[in-house]
Amino acid sequence: MRLNSFEDLARAVKASAVKSRVAVVAANDAHTVESVVIAQREGLIEAILIGDEALIKGHLAEQGAREADFRIKPAPDIPTSLALAVEAVHSGEANVLMKGKLETGDFMRAILNRENDLRSGELLSVAGFYELERYHKLLAVSDQAINTYPDLDAKKAILQNAVGLLCAIGLVQPKVAVLAAVEKLNPKMKETVDADALRRMNVEGEIRDCIVDGPLSFDIATSAEAARLKGYESEVAGDADLLIVPDLVCGNVLVKALTGFAGATTAGTVLGAKVPVVLVPRSAEASDKFYSIALAAYTALGRA
């Protein structure tokens, strides 16, 4: 089933008889607890809240939630909270990890730490989905949070990670735009060289299950009218499912513009780990965290 909106996603997870078990690291802030409470009330997940017990219980009370409905694991500090979450994954107690009130760097280091054995052997990357009034379907972006200046091999892995997720939510041959400032190969602009290489890999069958075009500017990738005015013809132009950004800076600016100025609703997940990982900014709205939970839960169901 193709999922065209976040509401479709939430309904699909709710309809499953099996519920994903989400271990929330440092579940000490109100927005995180609110999103988890809503997700559990809606029948999407079963939550394990790890962190400051008093804070967690206080936030549950604010939401009118019963403590008995949630598993709470007291942790006096961030390292202990992380350790308990890793333990929950390895024991099978949890099959989704979620970042609460802690630094992204600390959270990701725990996943990258080989001793914790949380990597699947693939490159870790983040894919975010954005629901916008001015775009006709969910739009995915990767990687805006982990890989700072990825080389060609890393960009290939980022693209393949994200395509795997798009296929998992029902897209057939998702359309991928590899972004740059221009649409022509320019040896002086590395992002155009890499984009052209990824396009050729797709044509030659090295990158499969998608249609890749690049380099493409953002306007051509997302606007059929812009593509028409510029005389650019492509299956991807104006209809991209996934945008691959040149580097973390470009990705970070783009997604914050989509959410801050364009008012996009968003959901994101870390790819390349042994379990789906919910990674959203500490400042994110509860709705963004809720849909990120739904996305990770849906992905976990596909791995069951």
URZI-V319351 format. One record per helix or strand of 2 or more residues. SS is the DSSP state (~ for helix, > for strand). FROM is the first residue (numbers start at 1). TO is the last residue. If there is no record, write none. Layout:
ss,from,to
SS,FROM,TO
SS,FROM,TO
This chain:
ss,from,to
~,6,15
>,20,25
~,30,41
>,45,51
~,53,62
~,67,69
>,71,74
~,78,91
>,96,99
~,104,112
~,114,116
>,125,131
>,139,142
~,152,168
>,174,179
~,190,203
>,210,216
~,218,222
~,224,229
>,242,244
~,248,260
>,265,271
>,276,278
~,286,303
